[in-house]
Amino acid sequence: MTLELYQDVALTHDLPEHQLRVGDVATLVDLIPHPTGGEEGCILEVFNAVGETIAVVTVPISAVESLRADEILTVRSLSQVS
């Protein structure tokens, strides 16, 4: 998977501490090397439906995937996260 800065990506893991779930869309703002040679990391900016930043998170690159043409965007309330 080739990721480019500022592309939208989908989460492949839940991030309950940020009220984020698998499939939520975020913008990739930076790629960061692991300090001891482990898995590369990603800094993501997450926006609400009206374009306001709600979170900036760091995750391993395996926690995101590129968006695909056979997917559609959806809306959910942050209060729906369990």
N, C-alpha and C positions, 0 to 999 in steps of 0.2 A: 504494500500500500504506500503510495506516494502522497504525502500531505504537503500542502503549500500554506504559507502564512496567509491569514485573513480569509481562508475558506471556511465555510460552515461545515461542521462535523456533528455526528450524533454520538451520544454517550452509549457505551456498551456495558457499563456498570452503574448501579445506583450509587448516589452520593447523599445518603440521608442527612448528613451533617449540614448540607447545603440545600436540602429539600429538592434534590434533583434525582431523576429516574432514567433508567435505560430508555433511549430514544429521544431524550431531550436534546435540543439543538443548541450548539454553542459555536463561537467563532474562535478559531485557532490564532492566538496572537504571538506565540513564541514557541520554539522548540529548544529544549535544554538538555545538555548531556548529564548523565548520572555521574555524581562525583567519584564513584569507585568503579566505573565501567559497566554498571548495570543497564537496565532498560532506559532508553531515552524518555524524557518527560515532555509534557505539553502544558502550556499555560493557556487557559480558555477563559473567554469572557462570555457570560451568559446574560441574555437580555430577556425582559418580559415582552408581552405581546405588543406593547406600544413603544418599544425600543429603548427602554431605560435599563441600565446595567443593574442586575440583581446579585451577581456573584462574579468573582475572579478566582479560579481554582487551578491547582496544579495536579495533574494526573499522569500516570504512565501512558505511553503512546498506545498501549494495548487497550486502554479504556475509551478509545474513540475510533470511529470509522467514518469514511467518506459517505456523503449522502448519495443516494442512487435515484435514477430516473423513475423507478417503479415504487417510490415512496411518496407519501403526502405528509404535509405538515398538519398538526392538530393543536388545539388549545386546551389547557387544563389549569385548574386553580392550584396555586402552591399549597393551599390547605388540604389538598387531596393526598399528599404524601404521608405514608404511614411510618 
